[in-house]
Amino acid sequence: MKTLGDALAWLGDSAHWAGDDGIWHRLTQHLVLTVVCLLISCLIALPVALVLGHLGKGGALAVNISNVGRAVPTFAVLVLLLLTPLGRWGEGPTVVALVLFAVPPLLTNAYVGMRGVDQSVVRAARGMGMTGPQLLRQVELPLALPLVLSGVRIAAVQLVATATIAALAGGGGLGRIITAGFNLASTPQVVAGAMLVAVFALLVEGVFEVAERLAPGWTRRRGSAG
């Protein structure tokens, strides 16, 4: 309890919130890194999953290959990337490692959502003369959207929690507060940094939950495959 109290006292010190090493600055860096990695992951995973789900071919193989990445620790991927020429590109290794980490839940949920669309609806749409692209955009994607958005939610929360590794590669984010605490042998600072990451992840989860409740009923998720 004393450690928790000391961590809360550390957070309550206004001096720790200002400046380039302050909480607000690190939080902004963390948010930007998370959003950038999530957008890149979506641009990579969602088109592949939607097209393969529509075609009904190759999706299982793509999902299995992407899930192999889950067996490799993100930290190990980051270390290996730092040893390549990409290591000279600032946040490059961190972004690549986090994108590889976020792709599996996005790809899996989107593909499962597409394959879970009622085939009688699909056949009826084809019978009305819809082309493949029209079928994908106007029928399958709207019906698969709950699981697609569920995958985005899972990836976003996981990225918030994992983006702390950026500090190990000299990047920014809330992880810098934790690593600085270790360097200073300051347990309250380490605990405070961990609390900030946990609260941030919970806030992101809460934002998605609120957005889901405010969205039309047909967009609400039916579960998660990730």
SVG drawing of the C-alpha trace seen along z (x, -y; Angstrom):
<svg xmlns="http://www.w3.org/2000/svg" viewBox="-33 -22 55 44">
<polyline fill="none" stroke="black" stroke-width="0.4" points="0.0,0.0 2.9,-2.3 4.2,-1.9 0.8,-2.6 0.5,-5.7 4.0,-6.9 3.0,-6.3 -0.1,-8.4 1.9,-11.1 4.4,-11.0 1.4,-11.5 0.1,-14.3 3.2,-16.3 2.5,-19.0 6.2,-19.1 6.0,-15.6 3.3,-16.7 5.1,-19.6 8.1,-19.7 9.5,-17.5 9.8,-14.6 6.4,-15.3 3.4,-13.1 1.4,-15.2 4.1,-15.1 4.7,-11.4 1.0,-10.7 0.7,-12.6 3.6,-10.6 2.0,-7.4 -1.3,-8.4 0.3,-9.4 2.3,-6.2 -0.8,-4.1 -2.9,-5.8 -0.3,-5.7 0.3,-2.0 -3.4,-1.2 -4.0,-3.1 -1.1,-1.3 -2.3,2.1 -5.9,1.4 -4.6,0.4 -2.7,3.7 -5.0,6.2 -8.5,5.1 -8.4,5.0 -6.7,8.5 -9.3,9.9 -12.3,8.4 -11.3,9.5 -10.3,13.0 -13.5,13.3 -15.5,12.2 -13.8,14.8 -13.8,17.5 -10.3,18.6 -6.9,18.3 -8.3,16.7 -7.6,19.5 -4.0,19.6 -3.6,15.8 -5.1,15.9 -2.8,18.8 0.3,17.1 -0.6,13.8 -1.2,15.6 2.3,17.0 3.4,13.5 1.6,13.9 4.0,16.6 7.0,14.3 7.3,11.7 7.0,8.1 10.2,7.2 12.2,9.9 10.9,8.6 11.9,5.1 15.4,6.2 15.9,8.0 14.7,5.0 17.1,2.7 19.9,4.9 18.9,4.3 19.3,1.1 15.8,0.2 17.3,-0.5 18.6,-3.8 15.1,-5.1 14.1,-6.5 10.7,-5.1 10.8,-2.7 11.6,0.5 9.0,-0.2 6.3,-1.0 7.0,2.2 7.0,4.4 3.7,2.9 2.1,3.2 3.0,6.9 1.5,7.3 -1.7,5.5 -2.4,7.2 -3.6,10.7 -6.7,9.6 -7.7,7.2 -7.2,9.9 -8.9,12.7 -11.9,10.7 -12.5,9.2 -12.2,12.5 -14.4,14.4 -17.0,11.6 -17.0,11.8 -17.3,15.6 -20.1,15.4 -22.4,13.4 -25.7,15.3 -25.2,17.0 -28.9,16.8 -28.6,13.0 -25.5,13.2 -27.3,15.5 -30.3,13.1 -28.1,10.2 -26.4,12.0 -29.9,12.9 -30.7,9.2 -27.8,8.7 -25.2,7.3 -21.6,7.4 -18.8,8.7 -17.6,5.3 -21.2,4.2 -21.9,7.3 -18.8,6.7 -19.5,3.0 -23.3,3.0 -24.1,6.4 -21.1,8.3 -19.2,5.5 -22.2,3.9 -23.1,7.3 -19.5,8.1 -18.9,4.7 -19.5,5.7 -16.7,8.2 -14.5,5.9 -14.9,3.1 -14.3,5.6 -11.0,6.5 -10.1,2.7 -11.0,2.4 -8.8,5.3 -5.9,4.1 -6.2,0.6 -6.1,1.7 -3.3,4.1 -1.3,1.4 -1.7,-1.0 -0.4,1.6 2.5,2.7 3.6,-0.7 5.7,-1.0 8.4,0.9 9.2,-2.2 11.2,-3.4 13.5,-0.5 14.4,-1.7 14.9,-5.3 11.4,-6.3 8.9,-8.3 5.6,-7.4 4.7,-6.4 7.3,-3.7 9.9,-6.4 8.4,-7.2 8.8,-3.5 12.4,-3.1 13.4,-6.4 12.0,-5.1 14.1,-1.9 17.2,-4.0 16.6,-6.2 15.7,-3.1 12.4,-4.9 9.8,-2.3 7.0,-4.9 7.8,-6.3 7.8,-2.8 4.4,-2.0 3.1,-5.4 4.1,-4.8 2.5,-1.4 -0.7,-2.9 -0.8,-5.5 -0.6,-2.8 -3.3,-0.7 -5.6,-3.7 -5.0,-4.8 -5.8,-1.3 -9.0,-1.3 -10.0,-4.7 -9.4,-3.5 -11.6,-0.4 -14.2,-2.8 -14.2,-5.0 -14.9,-2.0 -17.7,-0.8 -19.4,-4.2 -19.0,-4.5 -20.6,-1.1 -23.6,-2.0 -24.2,-5.2 -23.8,-3.5 -26.8,-2.0 -27.8,1.4 -26.6,3.2 -23.0,2.1 -22.8,3.6 -20.4,6.5 -21.7,10.1 -18.6,11.3 -14.9,11.5 -12.8,14.0 -9.5,12.4"/>
</svg>
